[in-house]
C-alpha cells in the first residue's frame, strides 16, 4: 500500500514528468500494441489477453501520450531518418502489429478523436482472412473451454514431440506447449492443427480486409509490413518472400500509395544479417521488439526499439488506469541507438 501511494504521489507531484522532460528530450519512443477490444465485443472471449488492451484503457494511454509526448507520424520518422527535418522533443510513435480488424473498430475511432497518428504492421497473407494465427486460435479455444493443455500435449506426442503432461490447466503451461508447436516443421504443424481443427474452429472474423486497410490509411494510420506469413524471420524458409515479396503484395493492394518503407519483425525475432536483408529489400525503418527508447542525439536510427506492455502495466487490480505505473514503465527505459 505504501509503495502504491508513493508511486501516485511521485506522479502527481510532477517529479516524474520533469524527469522525463529532461532525460528523454532527444528520444523517439515507439509503442507496440496488438489488439484493442471492448469486453462487449464477441471477439473478447476469443482473444489472447496478453496481447489485448481494453478499449477504455487504450484511450487513457493515448491521453497520457498526448500529455507527455509529441506524437509523430511514420512519415515524420522516415523524413527525420533521411535528414529532411528534426523530430520534436520527446517524440512518440504508436504502432500496431499483425493486422487485426478490431484496430479499425475500436482503436481507429479513438485515435481520430484525439487526432493521434499511427502505424500498422500488417501480415500480408492474413489480409482478408477470417481466422487468426494458430497461436491465437489455440489460446481462444482454451479460453472458451474447447481445448485444454492435456489434449494439445497428446497431439504433440503423436507427432514425436516429448511434451510433458501439463502441471496445471493455466495459461503459462499452455504457452509452453504452443512454443513446442511453433518448433514443429511446417508439414507436421499443419497435420497437428488439422487433428484439433474442431475445437480450434472460430466463427468470427479477426483479420483486416483490403477495404479496412484503406479505411486506416484514410484515418491517419500508415501501413507497414509484418512479414508475409507471420513466420519468425529466423526460421523462414523463404526470407525474400517474407521481406520483398510481402512489400510487393502490399504495393499491389494499395496502388494509390508508394510501396511501404517500414516493417517490424514477427515474434520480434531477427539477427543482424536479417535486419540488413530488410534494408536491402527497400525498408527504410525496421522495427524490433527490443525494449528500448531510441536515442536521437546524433541521428534517427534505421533499426528501432519498441515498448509493449500488458494491462498490468497501466491498470490496477480493479482495472482502473494508473498513469503513474505507465510513467514509471516508459520514462525509465534504457536509451539506445540500435543501428
C-alpha positions in Angstrom: 0.0 0.0 0.0 2.8 2.4 0.9 4.6 1.6 -2.4 1.4 2.3 -4.3 0.8 5.6 -2.6 4.4 6.7 -3.2 4.1 6.0 -6.9 0.9 8.0 -7.1 2.4 10.9 -5.2 5.6 10.8 -7.3 3.5 11.2 -10.5 1.0 13.7 -9.0 3.9 16.0 -7.8 5.2 16.4 -11.4 8.6 15.0 -10.5 8.2 12.1 -12.9 7.2 14.4 -15.7 10.1 16.7 -15.1 12.5 13.7 -15.0 11.0 12.6 -18.3 11.2 16.0 -20.0 14.9 16.3 -19.2 16.1 12.7 -19.6 14.1 11.9 -22.8 14.2 15.2 -24.6 16.1 13.8 -27.5 14.4 10.4 -27.9 11.9 8.6 -30.0 9.6 6.3 -28.1 7.8 3.7 -30.2 4.8 2.0 -28.6 3.7 -1.5 -29.7 0.1 -2.5 -29.5 -1.7 -5.6 -30.9 -5.4 -5.9 -30.2 -7.8 -3.3 -28.8 -11.3 -4.6 -27.8 -14.4 -3.8 -25.8 -15.4 -6.5 -23.4 -18.8 -6.4 -25.1 -17.3 -7.3 -28.4 -17.8 -11.1 -29.2 -14.1 -11.3 -30.1 -13.1 -10.5 -26.5 -13.8 -14.1 -25.5 -11.5 -15.4 -28.3 -8.5 -13.1 -27.9 -5.2 -13.6 -26.2 -5.4 -11.3 -23.1 -1.6 -10.9 -23.0 -1.8 -9.1 -26.4 -5.1 -7.3 -25.9 -5.9 -3.9 -24.3 -9.3 -2.9 -23.2 -10.6 0.0 -25.3 -11.1 2.5 -22.5 -7.5 1.8 -21.2 -6.3 2.4 -24.8 -8.0 5.8 -24.7 -6.3 6.6 -21.4 -3.0 5.6 -22.9 -3.5 7.9 -25.8 -4.4 10.8 -23.5 -1.2 10.0 -21.4 0.9 10.1 -24.6 -0.6 13.4 -25.6 0.2 14.9 -22.2 3.8 13.8 -22.0 5.0 13.3 -25.6 4.8 14.8 -29.1 3.1 12.2 -31.2 4.5 11.9 -34.7 3.6 10.1 -37.9 5.6 7.3 -39.6 6.4 9.8 -42.4 7.8 12.2 -39.8 10.2 9.5 -38.7 11.1 8.5 -42.2 11.9 12.1 -43.2 13.9 12.6 -40.0 15.9 9.5 -40.8 16.6 11.0 -44.3 17.8 14.2 -42.7 14.9 16.3 -44.1 13.8 17.6 -40.7 14.2 17.0 -37.0 11.8 15.2 -34.7 10.2 17.2 -31.9 11.4 16.7 -28.3 10.1 13.5 -26.7 8.7 12.1 -30.0 6.4 9.1 -29.8 5.0 6.8 -32.5 2.1 4.5 -31.9 2.3 1.2 -33.8 0.2 -2.0 -34.1 1.3 -5.4 -35.1 -0.3 -8.2 -37.2 -3.4 -6.5 -38.8 -6.4 -7.1 -36.5 -9.8 -5.9 -37.6 -10.6 -4.7 -34.1 -8.0 -2.0 -34.6 -10.3 -0.5 -37.2 -13.4 -0.9 -35.0 -12.0 0.2 -31.6 -8.6 1.8 -32.0 -9.1 4.0 -35.0 -12.1 6.0 -33.7 -10.3 6.7 -30.5 -7.2 7.8 -32.4 -9.2 10.0 -34.7 -11.0 11.7 -31.7 -7.6 12.7 -30.3 -6.0 13.3 -33.7 -3.4 10.7 -32.9 -1.5 9.2 -35.9 -0.2 5.7 -36.0 1.4 2.9 -38.0 0.1 -0.6 -38.5 2.4 -3.5 -39.5 0.3 -6.0 -41.5 0.9 -9.7 -42.2 0.4 -9.7 -46.0 -1.1 -13.2 -46.3 -3.6 -12.5 -43.4 -5.3 -9.6 -45.2 -8.9 -10.8 -46.0 -8.6 -13.9 -43.9 -11.1 -14.6 -41.1 -9.2 -16.8 -38.7 -6.4 -15.5 -36.5 -2.9 -17.1 -36.4 -2.8 -20.6 -34.9 -1.3 -19.4 -31.6 -4.3 -17.2 -31.1 -6.7 -19.9 -32.2 -5.2 -22.2 -29.5 -5.5 -19.6 -26.8 -9.0 -18.7 -27.9 -10.1 -22.4 -27.9 -8.6 -22.7 -24.4 -10.4 -19.6 -23.1 -13.7 -20.8 -24.4 -13.3 -24.2 -22.8 -12.9 -26.1 -26.1 -9.3 -27.2 -25.7 -7.0 -27.9 -22.7 -3.3 -28.4 -22.4 -3.6 -32.2 -22.0 -5.2 -32.6 -25.4 -2.6 -30.4 -27.0 0.2 -32.3 -25.3 -1.2 -35.6 -26.5 -1.3 -34.3 -30.1 2.3 -33.1 -29.8 3.4 -36.6 -28.6 1.7 -38.2 -31.5 3.9 -36.1 -33.7 7.1 -37.1 -32.0 7.5 -34.2 -29.5 8.4 -35.1 -25.9 5.7 -32.9 -24.5 5.2 -33.5 -20.7 1.8 -33.7 -19.2 0.9 -30.1 -18.2 1.3 -29.5 -14.5 -1.8 -27.3 -14.4 -4.6 -26.0 -16.7 -3.4 -22.4 -16.7 -2.1 -20.1 -19.4 1.6 -20.5 -18.6 1.5 -24.2 -19.2 -0.4 -23.8 -22.4 2.1 -21.2 -23.7 4.9 -23.7 -23.2 3.1 -26.2 -25.4 2.4 -23.5 -28.0 6.1 -22.8 -28.1 6.6 -26.5 -29.0 4.0 -26.3 -31.7 6.0 -23.4 -33.2 9.1 -25.6 -33.3 7.4 -28.2 -35.5 8.3 -28.5 -39.2 5.6 -26.8 -41.2 4.0 -30.0 -42.5 3.9 -31.6 -39.1 2.4 -28.5 -37.6 -0.2 -28.4 -40.3 -1.1 -32.1 -39.6 -1.3 -31.4 -35.8 -3.6 -28.4 -36.3 -5.8 -30.5 -38.6 -6.2 -33.1 -35.9 -7.6 -30.5 -33.4 -9.4 -28.4 -36.0 -12.8 -28.9 -34.5 -12.1 -27.2 -31.1 -10.0 -24.6 -32.9 -12.8 -23.6 -35.2 -13.7 -19.9 -34.8 -16.8 -18.4 -36.5 -15.7 -14.8 -36.1 -13.6 -12.6 -38.4 -10.5 -11.3 -36.8 -8.1 -10.1 -39.5 -8.2 -6.9 -41.5 -9.7 -6.7 -45.0 -8.3 -4.8 -48.0 -11.2 -2.2 -47.6 -10.2 -1.7 -43.9 -6.6 -1.1 -44.9 -7.9 1.8 -47.0 -10.0 3.0 -44.0 -7.0 3.0 -41.8 -4.9 4.8 -44.4 -7.5 7.5 -44.8 -7.8 7.8 -41.0 -4.2 8.6 -40.5 -2.8 5.1 -39.8 0.1 4.4 -42.1 0.6 0.8 -43.4 3.8 -1.2 -43.0 4.7 -4.9 -43.2 4.9 -7.6 -40.6 6.2 -10.3 -43.0 4.2 -12.4 -45.5 3.1 -15.3 -43.3 3.9 -14.3 -39.7 6.7 -16.8 -39.6 9.7 -15.7 -37.5 12.3 -14.4 -39.8 15.0 -16.5 -38.2 13.2 -19.7 -39.3 11.5 -18.5 -42.5 12.1 -20.9 -45.4 11.9 -18.1 -48.0 13.2 -14.8 -46.5 12.9 -13.0 -49.8 9.2 -13.7 -49.8 8.8 -12.5 -46.2 10.6 -9.3 -47.0 10.4 -8.1 -50.6 7.5 -10.4 -51.5 5.3 -9.0 -48.8 6.2 -5.5 -49.8 5.3 -6.1 -53.4 2.0 -7.6 -52.4 1.1 -4.6 -50.2 2.0 -2.2 -53.0 -0.3 -4.1 -55.3 -3.1 -3.9 -52.7 -2.7 -0.2 -52.2 -1.7 1.2 -55.7 -2.5 4.7 -54.6 0.4 4.7 -52.2 4.1 4.1 -52.6 5.3 0.7 -51.5 5.7 0.6 -47.7 9.1 1.5 -46.3 8.5 0.3 -42.8 8.3 -3.2 -41.3 8.5 -5.0 -37.9 9.8 -8.5 -37.2 7.1 -11.2 -36.5 7.5 -12.5 -32.9 10.4 -10.0 -32.6 12.9 -12.5 -33.9 15.8 -11.3 -36.1 19.6 -11.2 -36.3 21.9 -8.5 -37.8 22.0 -10.3 -41.2 18.2 -10.4 -41.4 18.0 -6.7 -40.5 20.4 -5.9 -43.3 18.4 -8.0 -45.7 15.3 -6.0 -44.8 17.1 -2.8 -45.6 18.2 -4.2 -49.0 14.5 -5.1 -49.6 13.6 -1.4 -49.5 12.6 -0.9 -45.9 14.0 2.4 -44.6 12.8 1.9 -41.0 13.0 -1.6 -39.4 11.2 -2.0 -36.1 12.2 -4.6 -33.4 10.7 -5.7 -30.1 13.9 -4.7 -28.3 12.5 -2.7 -25.3 14.5 0.5 -25.5 13.8 4.2 -26.1 15.5 5.3 -29.3 18.2 8.0 -28.8 18.0 10.8 -31.4 21.1 12.7 -30.0 23.0 12.4 -33.3 20.5 11.0 -35.7 17.4 8.8 -36.1 18.5 5.2 -36.5 17.1 2.8 -39.1 16.7 -0.1 -36.6 14.3 0.9 -33.8 13.3 -0.5 -30.5 9.7 -0.6 -29.3 7.9 -0.8 -25.9 5.0 -3.0 -25.5 3.0 -3.6 -22.3 0.2 -5.7 -20.8 -2.8 -4.4 -18.9 -0.9 -4.8 -15.6 1.5 -2.1 -16.6 -1.3 0.5 -17.0 -4.1 -0.6 -14.6 -4.5 -1.7 -11.0 -6.1 -4.9 -9.9 -9.6 -3.5 -10.3 -8.9 -2.5 -13.9 -8.6 1.3 -13.3 -6.0 3.2 -15.3 -2.9 4.2 -13.4 -0.8 6.9 -15.2 1.9 6.6 -12.5 2.5 2.9 -13.5 2.7 3.8 -17.1 5.1 6.7 -16.4 7.4 4.6 -14.3 7.5 2.0 -17.0 8.0 4.2 -20.0 10.1 7.1 -18.7 12.9 4.9 -17.3 13.5 2.5 -20.3 17.1 2.2 -21.5 18.1 4.8 -24.2 20.0 3.3 -27.1 20.7 3.8 -30.8 20.3 0.2 -32.1 21.9 1.0 -35.5 
